[in-house]
Amino acid sequence: MAQRKLIILTEGHSDPHTAKTACSVIRYRRDEVVAVLDSTLVGQDVSESLGVGQGLTMVSSLDAAADANCLLIGIAPPGGKIPAAWRVIVLDAISRGMDIISGLHDFLSDDDEFVTAAAANSIELIDVRKNDITTIARRPGFREGCFRVHTVGHDCSVGKMVVAIEITKGLQQRGIDAKFCATGQTGIMIEDAGYPMDRVISDFVSGATERLMLESESHDVLVVEGQGSLVHPSYSAVTLGILHGCLPHALVLCYEVLRDAVTGVEHVKIPDLPEVKAIYEVMASIHQPCEVVAVAMNSRRVDDASAAVERERVREQLQLPVTDIFRYGSDDIVEAVMAARERWQASASEQAGD
Amino acid sequence: MAQRKLIILTEGHSDPHTAKTACSVIRYRRDEVVAVLDSTLVGQDVSESLGVGQGLTMVSSLDAAADANCLLIGIAPPGGKIPAAWRVIVLDAISRGMDIISGLHDFLSDDDEFVTAAAANSIELIDVRKNDITTIARRPGFREGCFRVHTVGHDCSVGKMVVAIEITKGLQQRGIDAKFCATGQTGIMIEDAGYPMDRVISDFVSGATERLMLESESHDVLVVEGQGSLVHPSYSAVTLGILHGCLPHALVLCYEVLRDAVTGVEHVKIPDLPEVKAIYEVMASIHQPCEVVAVAMNSRRVDDASAAVERERVREQLQLPVTDIFRYGSDDIVEAVMAARERWQASASEQAGD
């Protein structure tokens, strides 16, 4: 494929929550992004609405980004179906010879109109979630030197993917051969690898995760992105399948300050952080010891002073390093992961009789 | 559909473990079964090899069961693919105008040769696991008087489905409006209802289970079949998705005596029963209180004396009623479920200020 030049569609929904795919692709693959398409914000700097992408401009149509060769759908449509207004844009992009990348549950390649247009224009419809994985987890044993850390959360959309990427970068900066393992559509778009675990048949989620570990185990540290939450009434199956498939040595617990109701099921309360931590440790430790070694706080909804108080409160409560990677950087978490790895290495040496 | 007259295929694998679908269909839909096809055991009474089905004969070909109008595949093929020898039998059945029922992960209706033959003979290929469920769990609240009990296990294939059916029957015999809720292919074949949770996309397992509850909540007690195990490295995602989707008030823990290694992953040990019980109670109690109220022991591998000793040991250890439903009947478990329901009703009255 020619070098990707992306225009990202966020039409009418350019906020960091609904357009989280757009935000993360801009954050981590900035060089490939030409423009963001939201006709309601035309002319604005992208960072004004999305908080990332300074220097990129909001455009009102594909005409304004003539060198783009690929349209990436950067939002999840409210209701799950692609709205009519977006269909027009997607068809226009296809007619200009652009590939389309989508992470939606509804596949472009299951849509007759898109498929016909794609064939006529010789472009590719890339449905990142599409898969036919039928791998059963077998616990074959991973390479001995391969340490696995897994980001987990008290809810959806609290930053598990970003934290995993930042831990990976922090480890790499310290000379450690670390690899980010993507388990969701946005992570896959960023890493060009991984599997869309929430779209895998339930019998095979742990198997798909295990396969991803086996494909990546030449690296010394795997940082595995978590999905959903063990305490989420809708998605805990995905969460546990990944947890048991990657068999982590350490967990990083991600949470958002002030969030106490489950996303999408707001009448259900999220348990307190110590309870969430205990639940993850029970489920992660069935077949090998595994603990939460650090907490990633997402404090976007509070000011600096409140964030500092909350950070101290949770440090005290859980007796663990706590940081907000955007506000304070990732050092505390990266160092906690390194320390956990050293303890694990020491314990492995001891068991080997060294 | 005309009344079903089944011939069940177990060719070369007529043991209660590999042919567990056959055994359960014979046990619970005996009236519809005409014969069992295993040419290696021709002429034998079916009960000799399968332990159920006295009076049914093993036959060597479809000729020997001329009045059958449906072939049911009663075994899971070792390796997952339908062996060539079975293909011939399936095609022969189709050519005779018989419908085919299969619970395999590999769909008959994805096989061009079967599809062509089915069309030519106007028969139906019924893939019990096939589904396109995309329901997200929303915890809408179930009917207030609807008590839900869920059978869970320390491993696969320990009797969760049979125990759920026997609890349902026991409750019905005591005048309670109970309903068995099937979550796997065999249960669906028996009940003609339910969803194949292990074949549902992982994001939707809890949603499919919740839908099944909503469809069934006019009954006073729902007895929900469990799948896999929370401590199974391959299938725990399915287990948790069902557990969180049905939001049970009580659990019945099923285990097999002498089984200490995970099925399919034999180098992994199954935790002790008290630990398994604790793990289930943690995961079941996140949003409402839920405890294990009885233990269903599967003692097929030990003699009467050993079974009695084991039963007493576990009673003492967990301070719960314990029974093997085949050896001792289901009364102890059914009564424990009724007692749990009465406690729940009393507690609900108290909260309502009655």
Interface residues (C-beta under 8 A of the other chain):
Chain A: H105 T134 I136 A137 R138 R139 M197 D198 R199 V200 I201 S202 D203 V205 S206 G207 L230 V231 P233 S234 Y235 S236 A237 V238 L240 G241 H244 G245 L247 G264 V265 H267 V268 K269 P271 A278 I279 V282 M283 I286 H287
Chain B: G80 H105 T134 I136 A137 R138 R139 M197 D198 R199 V200 I201 S202 D203 V205 S206 G207 L230 V231 P233 S234 Y235 S236 A237 V238 L240 G241 H244 G245 L247 G264 V265 H267 V268 K269 P271 A278 I279 V282 M283 I286 H287
